[in-house]
Amino acid sequence: MEHLDVIIIGAGISGIGAGCHLTMTSPDQTFAVLEGRENLGGTWDLFKYPGIRSDSDMYTFGYAFRPWTEGRDIASADSILKYLKETAETYGVDKKIRYGHKVGKANWNSTENKWIVDILPADGRKGFQMSCNFLQTCMGYYNYEHGYLPKFKGYNTYKGTLVHPQAWPEDLNYTDKKVLVIGSGATAITLVPSMTDKAAHVTMLQRSPTYVFTRPAEDKIAKFLKRIFPMRLAYRLVRAKNVLLNIYMFNKARRHPDKVREFLRDMTKDELGDSVDVDVHFNPSYDPWDQRLCLIPDSDLFNVLKDGSASIITDHIETFTKTGVTLKSGEKIEADIIIPATGLDVQFFGGIDLCVDGKKIEPGDLVNYKGMMFSGIPNLAAVFGYTNASWTLKADLTSGYVARLVNYMKKHNYNVVTPVLDGTPMQTEPIVGLQSGYLLRKIDALPKQGDRLPWRNPENYLKDYKRIRWGKIDDGVLSFK
């Protein structure tokens, strides 16, 4: 059985970053990145629908250690994938990736103080095992096999083309077709303006509105700073500016939701004028940042709603028909293609059976430590990025911490590290505070957070940076042996 110091599961933006941090900080640690698919990139290689892009700025979505240098800071999937491939090559992580290595189970063996990982090869070969001292999971938080699809009445009666964004056929022809996009989240808001160039018409059907905001796809301040400062310094300045602005807006929404609601409503009204009833279609029932805000770069969704190439309807589906859908209001929508952009199927640990000495661990029973490790689970870290900011901000902190941690353990001849609750009564709640439907559907299957640090997940980069980047490794909560 092959044994390594560290096994990283997943070769997406988190896994590549984890490999880079180990290469930079822990060059004597042996590691491999196990990827179940045949390509790196994770989300950015999996999704193929038109217009797929980041919904965070690339100065914070890119790695702290490798500046994003392209002009547009709201980047396409192709640009992000190129950035990830170049990063992996630059740090030699590309040579550490084992493709077609799907992990089915990981079991911590307390007798041998190591993880035993069951590999299910994609090429039909017999399964085998690998072992490691430390395991880092970088598989995101959703099921890669399929997305979420509500149980629509009459769904199977529809005779047109049905396409879920997570299983997009690259040869789909929607030229001169009537397209119906069901949903109001980031995927729907990206798809609608991206399909109007070819489609006869695109209709966005939402059960309830979402908060949206627009900003330029290219940051003018970033362009200015890059003209007068060296690239790396300019990158850090823009990154700091965007981090602080995001924290300010999130805190403002929490403390003064009515003011932020009014600001977002006025921005949308200024963009759309009287072409769309803003108070019907862009007036959510919840407060800002109870769910993630959706970004509209360069006003693209607003523009297609104004010019009539797309339209928006807020209503519930009564039933699918042979040619489209009938709404509860009685209105009928005819469509050649229907795209249910209805969200992700949330799945923690990538669906892996995680065990300790043969006993299966349920993620919903765990309490998180610093948003990355878990009570009672030895030598394991999971990357779970921010839900109110760029995912990679937290991924970078987590992977940097893991690299420091394995160095500390080696220096002090420790084999095992485990976060341990001290037995003091503590209230717990879900690890994420958002009320998005895709999270609420699986909320019981997500780890919990406590009512105090380090068991609480503050979802604040500056607080996390201080305690994770500069905090002591041996903090009295981690148990070493």
N, C-alpha and C positions, 0 to 999 in steps of 0.2 A: 504493500500500500504506500502510495506516495505521500510524504509528509512535508508540510510547509509551515512557516511561521504564521502567515496570515492568508486566509482565503477571503476574497471579496466576491460577493455574488451580485452580478449585474454589471453590464458594460455600457450603461447610459451616462448621463452627465454626472451623476453621483459616483458611480463606480470608477470612471476614468479619473475623476478628481481624487478619489481615495488612493488610487494607484500612484498618482503624481505626488501626493503628500508623502506616501511611504518612500518613494524614490528620493525625494528631496531631504526628508528628515530622518529616515531610517534605512539608509542604503544597504545595511548588512542584513536586513530582514528579507527572507525569501517569501514571495507571494505569487498568487495567480488570481486572475479575474475570470470567474466562470460565467459564461453567457449562454443561455439556452437557445437563442436565435443564432442566425448566421452572420449577423452584422452588428457593429457597435452603434450606439446612438440612442437606444431606448425609445422613448416617446418620439424623438425626432426622426427616427427611421421607420417606426411602426405606422404612424399616421400619414396618409397620402392624400387627404382631401384638399381641394383647391384653397389656396391662400393661407395654409397653416403657417403660423408665426408665433413668436413669443408674445405673451401678454404682460411681460415685465421688460424693463429697459435692460439692454445687454451690458451696461456698465455695472449693474448689480447681478444680472443673471449669468454673466461671464465669471470666470474664476478670478479670485483676488490676485493670484500669482501670475496670471497670463492675460495681459490687457486685450480687450476687444478693440480692434483697429478699423473695422469697416465703418462706413459713414452712417448707415441707418442703425439706430439703436433699438428700433423695434424690428427684429430680424426675421427673415423667412426660415423655414425648417431647413432648406438647403444650405443657407449660410451658417446656421447653427451646427449642422452636421459636419460641414467643412471645418469649422472651428474645433469641434471635438476630435475629428480625425487628426488634424494638425497638432493639437495638444498631445494626444496619445503618442504620436510619432516623435514629437520633440522630447518627451520625457521617457521614451522607450516603453511606455505602457502597452503599446500595440503588440509588442512581442510577448507580453504576459497574458494576453487574452486567450482563453480556451473556448472556442465557439462550439455550438452544439452540445454544450454541457449543462443540461437542465438539472437542477437540484430538486430531488423529491423529498429528502428528509435530512435533517441535521440533528445529531444526538450528542450531548455532552457526556463524556465518560469520566466520572469522578475518580475512578481507580487510576486511569492513565493521565488524567488532567489534559484532555484534548477533545476536540470536536471530531466526530466521524461523520463525513458528508457522503450521502448516497447520490451518485450521478446516474442520470438516465440519458444516455447518448442519443442524439437526434438521428443518427444514421442507422439505427436498428441494431447496433452492437449490444452485447450483453452489458447490463449495468455493472458499475464498479464503485469503489469507495476511495476517497481521499481523506486525509486527516490534517488538522492544523491546531496551533496553539490558540489562535484568536480568529474569530469569525466576524466579518463585517457585511451586513446585508445592505444592498443599494438597489432595491427593486421598486422604488416608488411606493405607491399606495393603491394601485388599481390592478385589476385582472387583465393581463395582456391577451387572454384568449378571446374575450368578448366584452362588449360594453353592456350598459343597462338598457333594457327595453321594457316599458310598461306593458301591462296586459290590456291592449286596446281592444274594445269590442269590434268584432268583424274584421280583425286584422288580416286574416287569411283570405278574405273575399276580394281584396284589392288585386287587380290584374296588371297594374303598371309595374314600374321598377322601384323596388325598395332597397335602400342603401343605408347601412349604419356607418357613420364616419370612421369608426374603428376598423371597419372591414371594407374600405373604399377600393373598388376596382379601378386600376389606373387607366383602363381603356373605356371608362364610362363616357358616353357621348350625350351631352345635355344641350347641344346646339339646337336652338329654336324649340326647346321643350319648356313646358310649364312645370316649374319646380316648387315643391312645398317643403320647407324646412320647419320641423317641429322642435321648438325649444327656444330658450332665451338666454342661455349661458354663453361662455366664451366661444364655444365651437360654432353655435348658430350665428353669432354676431360676426364671426370670421367668414363663414361660408356665404352668407347672403350677398355681401358686396363683391365677393370673389367670383360668383357665378353669373352675375348680371351681364358680363361682356358677351356671353354666348347664348344664355337662356332667353326664351321668349319673355318670360316674366318669373320672378322669384317672390314667393310669399313666405313671410316669417310668421308662424302661428305659435303664440305663446299662451300658456295657461295663466301665467302671472308675469308682471313686468320685472325687469332687473335694473339696478342702477348702472348707468354707463357714464363714461367721461371720455373726452377726446383730448388728444395732444399730438404734436407733430411727431412723425416717425423719425425725424432727424433733429437732434437737440442743438439749437443754435449756440447755447452757452458752451456745450462741448466742443463745437467747431471753433469757437473763439479761443478757448483754453488750449486747444491743440495747436493753434497757430503761434502762441506765445510761450508755451512751456514744452519741455521734452515729453514724449509720448507717455512714459510711465507716470510722471508727475501729473500730467493732465488727466490721465485715467483715474488716478487716486482722488483727485479733486472732484471730478464729476461723480465718481462713485460715492464719495462722502456727501456731496450735495443731494444726490438722489435718495440715499439712505435716510438722511435727516428729513427731507421733504416727505417721504413716505411715512416715517414715524409721526411727524407732525400731523399729517392728514388723518392717520388712523386714530391717534389720540383725540384729535378734534372731533372726529365722528363719534367716538365713545362718550365724550364729555358734553358735546353740543350737537346731538343728532339732528335736531330740527334745523339748525343753521346750515349744516352740511347738506341736508336734504334740499333746502331751498337753493343753495349754491348749485347743486347738480341739476335741479329742475330748471333753474334760470339758464344754465349753460346749454341744456338741451333745447329749451325754448328759443334761445338766440340762434341756434343752429337750424332748427326746423321751421321756425315761424308758425304759419297756420297750415302748413302742408300735412301735418300729423297732429292729432290730439295728444299732446304731451301728458296731460293729466289722466288719460286713459291708458296709454301704451308705455309710459316711462315713469310711472308713479307707484313704486312697490309698496306693499303693506308693511314691510319690515324696515328697521332703521339701517342707515348706511353702515356697511362692514359687518352686519349680521351675516351677510353672505358676501363673497368676494366681488368687488367692483369689476366691471368689464371694460376693457380698454378699446377705444375706437381710434386707430391711428389716422391722422390726416382727415378726420371726419368722414371716412369712407362709407360707413353705414348711413349716416345722415344724408350724404350726397345722393345715394341711389334711392332713398325714400323720397327725397325732394324731386328728383327727375322722373319718378314714376316707373323706373325699371324694376323696382321692388316695392312691396307693400307689407304692412304689419297688421295683424289681427290678434286681439286678445280675447280668447274664448276657450271653452273646453270641447274636446272631441266627444261627440255622442257615439259615433260609429264610423268605421272605415266602410267604403263602398267599392264597387268594381272600378270606379274611375276617380276616386279621391276620398274625401271625408265629409261627413255631415256634422255640424257643430250643434251644441246644445241650444243655441239661439235659433236653430233651423237653417242657418246659412250653409250652403254647400260650396266646397272648394274642389275644383277639378284639377288634377295634376298628373302629368306623365311620369314624374319621378317624385317619390316621397323620401325625405331624409329625416329619420327620427334622431335628432341630435339631443338625445335624452339623458346623456350623462355616462359616468363611469360606474363600473362595478367595483366598489372599494374592497381591497384585499390587502391585509397587512402581512409582512414577511413573504410576499409573493406566492402565497398558498403553500409554502413549505411546511411540512410537519416538523415542528420544532420540539425537541424532547430533551429532558435532563434525566440521565440514567434510565432511559426507556419510557419515562412518563411524559405524555404529550402535554405541551404547554399551550394554553389558550391565551391569545394576545389580550383579550378583554379582561383577563385576571391580573395583568401586570400593571405595576406602577412605574412610570418612567423616571429616570434619573438624568437630569440635565438635558432632557429631550433627546437622548441617544442610547442610554443603557437602561436596564430594567432590574427591579428588585428581585434578588434571588437567582438571577441568571448569570453564570460565570462567563467571562471572556467573550462577551458579545456586545456589539454596537450596531445600531440600525440608523441609517440616514433617513430622517423625516424632516423635510424642508419646511420653510415658513408657508403658512396659508394666507398671511396678510402682507407678504413682501416676496421678493425673489427667492425661489426655492434654494438656489445655489449659495446664498448667504449663509444659511444654516448648514448646508452640505459641506462647505469649506471649513467651517468651524468644527464640525463633527470629525471630519477626516484628519484635520490638523491635530485634534485632541487625541485621536486613536494612535497616530504616529508618535506623539509624545508619550502616551501611556505605555505602548509596547517597549519604548526605549527605557522608560523608568523601571518597568518590570525586569528587563534584562539586566540593567545596572545593579539592581538590588536582589537579583536571583529569585524573583517571585515567579511562580508558575500560574497562579490563579488570582483573579481580581473579580470581586462580586459586590455590587451595590447592596447594602443591607439596611432595611428599615429598623429603627431602634425600638419599636413597640409602642411608642407614644401615639395615642389616638389621633387620627388624621382624616379629615373629610376628603373624599376623592370625587372627581368628575372627569368627563372625557378629555383626552389630551388636546383636542382642538375645540375652539370656542365658536366656530362658524356654524350657522344654521342651514347650510346648503343641503338640498335634498339628497344628493349623492352621499354625503357624510351621515346624515340622520338615518338613512336606510340601514347603515351598518354600524351605528354608533356603539352598540354593545360589543362589537368585535374589535374595537380599537382599544389600545392601552389607556390607562387612566393617568391623571396627574393629581398631585396632592394639593394641600392648601398652603404649602410653604416650600421655600428653596431647600435643597436642590431637587425636590420632587415636583416642583411646579414648573410649568413650561411657559415663560413669560411672553413668548412671541415678540420679542424686542431685541433687535440685533445688537444695540449698544450694551444692553444689560448682559446679553449672552457673550458678547465679545470680552467683556471684563472678566466674567466668571469662568468662561471656557478657555479663552486664549491665554489669560494671564493668571487664572486661579491655580491654587496648589493641586497637584495630583492626589496626594495623600491628605484628604480633607476630613478624615474621621468618619466618613460615610462609606467609602470604599474599603472593603476588607481584603487584605492581601495575605497570601500564604505561599 
